[in-house]
Amino acid sequence: MTDLSSTAQVSRRTVLRKGAIVSSVTLLGLGASGSATAQGAPDFTSRVWGDGETWGTKVTGEIKHPNEQSLDKFFVITNPVTGMLPEGTLPVSEAAPGNSDYNGGRWWTHTVAWTEAGKRAHGPTPPLLTRYGPADDPESILFHYNLGHLEISEGSPSGGPPDFFRCPLLPDKSD
């Protein structure tokens, strides 16, 4: 998403890995080792935002040799500026079931970090992000990214899910 030089990308990744607060990644059952701790067990409670709805999941494991064209982006929300995230923050999927762009739960993890500009616009606790797009929706990643409120980098923050993994989205039955 972002076009960063190697040096800027390394220093940015270092900041994220050392200072970011990760949003609800452990709820997915994925550890830093890249293995699924609850592999195969479906969880129908809220674990991921996708297209403005919450979804459950069934973690099935890491993808060792990904074909990036067959993956959807999986956004882990962080706030290295204040450490505060709104209640209800979960990772956000680029697409969800019912969306023609959904690839069935094959993910490429990206880190989304709130910026100082985001803090100036929203205060210490930013708004809840519930979808990737469209760019005119204030609950979307693209909306805040285009305003400079977010930075997006490829890869997972420390303690997050693997960079590439399988995890189909299931209907949320937490109600």
Backbone as CSV, one residue per row, in Angstrom:
resi,resn,N_x,N_y,N_z,CA_x,CA_y,CA_z,C_x,C_y,C_z
1,MET,0.814,-1.190,0.000,0.000,0.000,0.000,0.857,1.252,0.000
2,THR,1.778,1.300,0.955,2.639,2.456,0.999,3.891,2.145,0.214
3,ASP,4.481,3.164,-0.356,5.681,2.995,-1.139,6.822,3.585,-0.331
4,LEU,7.449,2.782,0.490,8.500,3.258,1.376,9.847,2.767,0.892
5,SER,10.878,3.563,1.126,12.222,3.085,0.818,12.582,2.013,1.829
6,SER,13.589,1.206,1.531,13.992,0.115,2.431,14.333,0.641,3.808
7,THR,15.080,1.735,3.877,15.480,2.284,5.170,14.276,2.757,5.955
8,ALA,13.378,3.487,5.302,12.186,3.974,6.001,11.325,2.817,6.447
9,GLN,11.233,1.770,5.621,10.403,0.624,5.969,10.985,-0.107,7.178
10,VAL,12.306,-0.250,7.227,12.926,-0.922,8.362,12.694,-0.132,9.636
11,SER,12.927,1.191,9.610,12.741,1.965,10.837,11.271,2.014,11.239
12,ARG,10.357,2.079,10.286,8.924,2.080,10.575,8.521,0.769,11.224
13,ARG,9.006,-0.344,10.653,8.691,-1.656,11.195,9.245,-1.777,12.616
14,THR,10.436,-1.233,12.861,11.031,-1.288,14.197,10.138,-0.560,15.201
15,VAL,9.667,0.625,14.829,8.778,1.381,15.723,7.520,0.579,16.015
16,LEU,6.917,0.006,14.990,5.686,-0.748,15.193,5.923,-1.965,16.065
17,ARG,7.003,-2.692,15.821,7.256,-3.906,16.588,7.545,-3.598,18.053
18,LYS,8.171,-2.455,18.328,8.537,-2.140,19.708,7.458,-1.394,20.470
19,GLY,6.681,-0.524,19.789,5.798,0.349,20.541,4.317,0.230,20.276
20,ALA,3.902,-0.636,19.396,2.487,-0.674,19.031,1.676,-1.530,19.989
21,ILE,0.429,-1.139,20.163,-0.540,-1.941,20.889,-1.333,-2.701,19.837
22,VAL,-1.347,-4.011,19.888,-1.994,-4.821,18.869,-3.455,-5.021,19.220
23,SER,-4.302,-4.908,18.186,-5.740,-5.022,18.410,-6.224,-6.452,18.332
24,SER,-6.541,-7.013,19.450,-7.284,-8.262,19.544,-6.750,-9.414,18.713
25,VAL,-5.448,-9.433,18.443,-4.901,-10.487,17.603,-4.937,-11.828,18.326
26,THR,-4.740,-11.811,19.614,-4.750,-13.072,20.341,-6.113,-13.734,20.299
27,LEU,-7.162,-12.958,20.054,-8.491,-13.535,19.955,-8.609,-14.491,18.774
28,LEU,-7.749,-14.329,17.788,-7.781,-15.216,16.626,-7.182,-16.578,16.945
29,GLY,-6.456,-16.688,18.038,-5.809,-17.950,18.363,-4.500,-18.118,17.622
30,LEU,-3.925,-17.022,17.144,-2.656,-17.087,16.436,-1.587,-16.454,17.304
31,GLY,-0.523,-17.135,17.497,0.569,-16.581,18.270,1.683,-16.102,17.379
32,ALA,2.704,-15.519,17.982,3.841,-15.015,17.223,4.586,-16.129,16.514
33,SER,4.459,-17.337,16.997,5.153,-18.455,16.359,4.545,-18.798,15.016
34,GLY,3.356,-18.291,14.750,2.713,-18.556,13.472,1.851,-19.797,13.485
35,SER,1.756,-20.448,14.612,0.910,-21.637,14.655,-0.435,-21.289,15.274
36,ALA,-1.415,-22.028,14.922,-2.747,-21.790,15.467,-2.870,-22.541,16.778
37,THR,-3.263,-21.833,17.827,-3.394,-22.487,19.118,-4.712,-23.237,19.233
38,ALA,-5.722,-22.805,18.484,-7.014,-23.484,18.508,-7.319,-23.987,17.101
39,GLN,-6.311,-24.568,16.486,-6.412,-24.954,15.085,-7.598,-25.877,14.835
40,GLY,-8.418,-25.490,13.860,-9.534,-26.314,13.458,-10.819,-26.094,14.234
41,ALA,-10.785,-25.484,15.402,-11.995,-25.292,16.198,-12.704,-24.012,15.759
42,PRO,-13.930,-24.119,15.222,-14.634,-22.906,14.809,-15.022,-22.059,16.009
43,ASP,-14.945,-20.758,15.838,-15.340,-19.812,16.873,-16.299,-18.831,16.218
44,PHE,-17.538,-18.864,16.632,-18.569,-18.051,15.998,-18.793,-16.716,16.700
45,THR,-17.860,-16.297,17.563,-17.976,-14.994,18.219,-17.166,-13.960,17.436
46,SER,-17.371,-12.697,17.734,-16.721,-11.598,17.004,-15.208,-11.681,17.115
47,ARG,-14.540,-11.837,15.961,-13.080,-11.912,15.920,-12.474,-10.993,14.883
48,VAL,-13.266,-10.630,13.843,-12.766,-9.835,12.722,-13.886,-8.938,12.212
49,TRP,-13.546,-7.701,11.837,-14.469,-6.837,11.114,-14.260,-7.072,9.633
50,GLY,-15.335,-7.212,8.881,-15.253,-7.331,7.431,-16.482,-6.726,6.795
51,ASP,-16.289,-5.741,5.942,-17.398,-5.070,5.259,-18.447,-4.557,6.246
52,GLY,-17.998,-4.050,7.397,-18.883,-3.443,8.381,-19.606,-4.402,9.304
53,GLU,-19.305,-5.703,9.202,-19.920,-6.717,10.067,-18.822,-7.462,10.813
54,THR,-19.184,-8.007,11.978,-18.220,-8.852,12.678,-18.389,-10.292,12.211
55,TRP,-17.281,-11.009,12.235,-17.238,-12.401,11.785,-16.503,-13.256,12.798
56,GLY,-16.908,-14.521,12.896,-16.155,-15.508,13.642,-15.088,-16.073,12.719
57,THR,-14.383,-17.093,13.201,-13.295,-17.625,12.393,-12.989,-19.075,12.743
58,LYS,-12.245,-19.688,11.890,-11.713,-21.030,12.123,-10.278,-21.019,11.626
59,VAL,-9.341,-20.895,12.536,-7.930,-20.813,12.175,-7.465,-22.165,11.659
60,THR,-6.855,-22.156,10.483,-6.371,-23.416,9.918,-4.868,-23.448,9.695
61,GLY,-4.161,-22.336,9.834,-2.704,-22.381,9.799,-2.039,-21.363,8.893
62,GLU,-0.731,-21.400,8.951,0.120,-20.486,8.201,0.237,-20.937,6.746
63,ILE,0.406,-19.982,5.839,0.663,-20.275,4.426,2.154,-20.084,4.205
64,LYS,2.842,-21.141,3.830,4.302,-21.094,3.684,4.759,-20.440,2.381
65,HIS,4.065,-20.686,1.275,4.471,-20.155,-0.026,3.273,-19.488,-0.691
66,PRO,2.980,-18.243,-0.293,1.748,-17.594,-0.757,1.811,-17.129,-2.215
67,ASN,0.674,-17.164,-2.858,0.465,-16.522,-4.147,-0.315,-15.251,-3.826
68,GLU,0.360,-14.112,-3.860,-0.252,-12.873,-3.372,-1.540,-12.496,-4.099
69,GLN,-1.735,-12.952,-5.337,-2.969,-12.632,-6.047,-4.171,-13.352,-5.463
70,SER,-3.954,-14.442,-4.718,-5.079,-15.196,-4.164,-5.337,-14.856,-2.703
71,LEU,-4.760,-13.753,-2.226,-4.883,-13.374,-0.819,-5.685,-12.083,-0.667
72,ASP,-6.368,-11.968,0.460,-6.971,-10.703,0.873,-6.074,-10.107,1.944
73,LYS,-6.109,-8.793,2.070,-5.323,-8.140,3.115,-6.077,-8.237,4.438
74,PHE,-5.313,-8.461,5.485,-5.818,-8.586,6.849,-5.122,-7.499,7.651
75,PHE,-5.869,-6.534,8.162,-5.292,-5.351,8.785,-5.364,-5.442,10.311
76,VAL,-4.201,-5.419,10.958,-4.108,-5.406,12.415,-3.956,-3.944,12.828
77,ILE,-4.889,-3.453,13.625,-4.941,-2.035,14.005,-4.079,-1.801,15.244
78,THR,-3.213,-0.779,15.168,-2.348,-0.410,16.293,-2.427,1.103,16.518
79,ASN,-1.986,1.530,17.678,-1.898,2.961,17.949,-0.591,3.234,18.697
80,PRO,0.516,3.359,17.945,1.792,3.634,18.599,1.883,5.055,19.162
81,VAL,0.949,5.938,18.811,0.977,7.323,19.276,0.501,7.418,20.724
82,THR,-0.683,6.855,21.038,-1.225,6.966,22.399,-1.432,5.609,23.064
83,GLY,-1.406,4.530,22.280,-1.667,3.205,22.838,-3.147,2.920,23.053
84,MET,-4.018,3.887,22.756,-5.449,3.718,23.005,-6.177,3.356,21.713
85,LEU,-7.088,2.400,21.829,-7.952,2.000,20.721,-9.382,1.957,21.224
86,PRO,-10.354,2.225,20.366,-11.746,2.220,20.825,-12.235,0.818,21.160
87,GLU,-13.223,0.749,22.049,-13.863,-0.521,22.372,-14.420,-1.121,21.079
88,GLY,-14.266,-2.416,20.929,-14.758,-3.085,19.735,-13.714,-3.236,18.643
89,THR,-12.494,-2.731,18.896,-11.447,-2.848,17.882,-11.080,-4.310,17.678
90,LEU,-11.113,-4.713,16.426,-10.704,-6.048,15.992,-9.905,-5.867,14.707
91,PRO,-9.172,-6.881,14.273,-8.569,-6.793,12.945,-9.670,-6.583,11.894
92,VAL,-9.290,-5.995,10.759,-10.234,-5.695,9.684,-9.803,-6.435,8.424
93,SER,-10.759,-7.108,7.782,-10.451,-7.815,6.541,-10.741,-6.919,5.340
94,GLU,-9.971,-7.115,4.289,-10.184,-6.355,3.057,-11.528,-6.708,2.417
95,ALA,-11.935,-7.953,2.544,-13.213,-8.416,1.988,-13.756,-9.509,2.894
96,ALA,-15.059,-9.746,2.802,-15.721,-10.753,3.639,-16.668,-11.579,2.771
97,PRO,-17.178,-12.699,3.302,-18.131,-13.494,2.529,-19.272,-12.624,1.993
98,GLY,-19.663,-12.905,0.759,-20.683,-12.114,0.094,-20.098,-11.026,-0.789
99,ASN,-18.841,-10.666,-0.560,-18.125,-9.691,-1.371,-17.422,-10.475,-2.483
100,SER,-17.620,-10.085,-3.721,-17.037,-10.837,-4.844,-15.510,-10.862,-4.817
101,ASP,-14.881,-9.978,-4.049,-13.421,-9.970,-3.943,-12.873,-10.881,-2.847
102,TYR,-13.751,-11.485,-2.056,-13.322,-12.361,-0.952,-12.692,-13.636,-1.508
103,ASN,-11.508,-13.974,-1.005,-10.750,-15.140,-1.465,-10.872,-16.345,-0.543
104,GLY,-11.888,-16.403,0.279,-12.152,-17.591,1.079,-11.366,-17.734,2.359
105,GLY,-10.701,-16.695,2.807,-9.988,-16.774,4.083,-8.507,-17.048,3.950
106,ARG,-7.893,-16.538,2.902,-6.435,-16.621,2.712,-5.916,-15.191,2.873
107,TRP,-5.080,-14.966,3.901,-4.766,-13.608,4.335,-3.301,-13.232,4.206
108,TRP,-3.084,-11.946,3.929,-1.767,-11.309,3.923,-1.860,-10.196,4.960
109,THR,-1.164,-10.339,6.063,-1.266,-9.407,7.181,-0.564,-8.080,6.884
110,HIS,-1.234,-7.009,7.253,-0.696,-5.649,7.179,-0.915,-4.981,8.536
111,THR,-0.011,-4.119,8.907,-0.134,-3.367,10.150,-0.644,-1.968,9.831
112,VAL,-1.702,-1.563,10.512,-2.282,-0.228,10.379,-1.959,0.514,11.667
113,ALA,-1.305,1.666,11.537,-0.911,2.433,12.719,-1.497,3.842,12.651
114,TRP,-2.180,4.234,13.723,-2.662,5.610,13.815,-1.461,6.541,13.918
115,THR,-1.572,7.731,13.329,-0.481,8.704,13.285,-0.770,9.901,14.185
116,GLU,0.212,10.781,14.307,0.013,12.042,15.043,-1.131,12.854,14.420
117,ALA,-1.249,12.839,13.089,-2.350,13.549,12.422,-3.693,12.961,12.846
118,GLY,-3.739,11.650,13.018,-4.953,11.005,13.512,-5.278,11.431,14.926
119,LYS,-4.243,11.557,15.754,-4.456,12.011,17.136,-4.969,13.450,17.161
120,ARG,-4.397,14.315,16.316,-4.864,15.705,16.268,-6.320,15.784,15.814
121,ALA,-6.704,14.917,14.904,-8.078,14.948,14.382,-9.096,14.315,15.326
122,HIS,-8.676,13.307,16.100,-9.645,12.520,16.879,-9.376,12.474,18.379
123,GLY,-8.277,13.020,18.838,-7.924,12.906,20.249,-7.188,11.606,20.511
124,PRO,-6.982,11.254,21.781,-6.167,10.082,22.104,-6.769,8.742,21.686
125,THR,-8.110,8.661,21.629,-8.766,7.420,21.205,-9.376,7.638,19.831
126,PRO,-8.847,6.969,18.817,-9.357,7.154,17.452,-10.698,6.457,17.261
127,PRO,-11.370,6.715,16.128,-12.645,6.051,15.866,-12.472,4.573,15.553
128,LEU,-13.548,3.835,15.691,-13.573,2.408,15.384,-13.553,2.209,13.873
129,LEU,-12.675,1.329,13.399,-12.599,0.971,11.978,-13.278,-0.373,11.791
130,THR,-14.262,-0.425,10.878,-15.044,-1.655,10.701,-14.996,-2.201,9.279
131,ARG,-14.265,-1.536,8.399,-14.184,-1.982,7.003,-12.932,-1.405,6.359
132,TYR,-12.554,-1.990,5.242,-11.392,-1.512,4.486,-11.764,-0.288,3.646
133,GLY,-12.847,-0.323,2.929,-13.282,0.774,2.072,-14.787,0.845,2.136
134,PRO,-15.401,1.795,1.495,-14.897,2.731,0.501,-14.205,3.943,1.123
135,ALA,-13.539,4.697,0.266,-12.729,5.821,0.727,-13.551,6.986,1.268
136,ASP,-14.875,6.965,1.092,-15.702,8.060,1.631,-16.448,7.654,2.906
137,ASP,-16.123,6.484,3.468,-16.781,5.989,4.681,-15.887,6.245,5.893
138,PRO,-16.345,7.065,6.869,-15.513,7.374,8.037,-15.180,6.176,8.929
139,GLU,-15.811,5.023,8.700,-15.447,3.817,9.454,-14.468,2.941,8.670
140,SER,-13.966,3.460,7.541,-13.072,2.642,6.724,-11.607,3.032,6.883
141,ILE,-10.769,2.050,6.680,-9.323,2.264,6.699,-8.929,3.242,5.599
142,LEU,-9.453,3.065,4.395,-9.092,3.942,3.275,-9.425,5.402,3.544
143,PHE,-10.537,5.680,4.186,-10.928,7.049,4.514,-9.835,7.718,5.344
144,HIS,-9.428,7.078,6.436,-8.434,7.673,7.338,-7.030,7.633,6.751
145,TYR,-6.726,6.617,5.956,-5.429,6.553,5.281,-5.278,7.746,4.333
146,ASN,-6.306,8.040,3.553,-6.263,9.159,2.606,-6.159,10.515,3.297
147,LEU,-6.592,10.611,4.548,-6.468,11.849,5.322,-5.110,11.954,6.035
148,GLY,-4.304,10.900,5.962,-3.016,10.892,6.656,-3.125,10.482,8.107
149,HIS,-4.279,9.951,8.514,-4.482,9.532,9.908,-3.898,8.157,10.187
150,LEU,-3.601,7.401,9.143,-3.090,6.042,9.271,-1.882,5.833,8.375
151,GLU,-0.995,4.971,8.820,0.071,4.443,7.977,-0.154,2.951,7.885
152,ILE,0.115,2.382,6.727,-0.085,0.953,6.509,1.224,0.357,6.026
153,SER,1.635,-0.741,6.657,2.852,-1.428,6.220,2.585,-2.923,6.102
154,GLU,3.275,-3.552,5.175,3.143,-4.993,4.988,3.736,-5.716,6.191
155,GLY,3.115,-6.811,6.562,3.621,-7.634,7.648,2.860,-7.414,8.935
156,SER,3.087,-8.324,9.842,2.388,-8.340,11.117,3.215,-7.669,12.204
157,PRO,2.557,-6.985,13.149,3.301,-6.469,14.296,3.724,-7.619,15.209
158,SER,4.670,-7.350,16.067,5.143,-8.353,17.022,3.967,-8.913,17.821
159,GLY,3.892,-10.237,17.923,2.816,-10.873,18.660,1.555,-11.068,17.836
160,GLY,1.574,-10.616,16.586,0.412,-10.729,15.718,0.381,-12.043,14.975
161,PRO,-0.582,-12.180,14.087,-0.693,-13.415,13.309,0.481,-13.531,12.340
162,PRO,0.662,-14.692,11.722,1.709,-14.818,10.701,1.450,-13.827,9.564
163,ASP,2.468,-13.543,8.775,2.293,-12.629,7.648,1.319,-13.192,6.616
164,PHE,1.287,-14.516,6.463,0.382,-15.175,5.514,-0.255,-16.365,6.219
165,PHE,-1.601,-16.436,6.224,-2.267,-17.532,6.916,-3.650,-17.793,6.340
166,ARG,-4.217,-18.950,6.706,-5.571,-19.342,6.304,-6.488,-19.242,7.516
167,CYS,-7.667,-18.665,7.287,-8.603,-18.478,8.388,-9.932,-18.033,7.805
168,PRO,-10.804,-18.967,7.393,-12.070,-18.541,6.801,-12.933,-17.786,7.808
169,LEU,-13.732,-16.857,7.295,-14.642,-16.103,8.145,-15.971,-16.841,8.234
170,LEU,-16.521,-16.889,9.439,-17.765,-17.597,9.718,-18.792,-16.612,10.263
171,PRO,-20.085,-16.888,10.097,-21.103,-15.989,10.653,-20.911,-15.773,12.147
172,ASP,-21.046,-14.524,12.595,-20.936,-14.184,14.012,-22.238,-14.568,14.703
173,LYS,-22.138,-15.427,15.734,-23.323,-15.869,16.484,-23.214,-15.459,17.949
174,SER,-22.539,-14.319,18.238,-22.362,-13.920,19.632,-23.597,-13.339,20.273
175,ASP,-24.613,-12.986,19.498,-25.824,-12.410,20.097,-26.662,-13.418,20.799
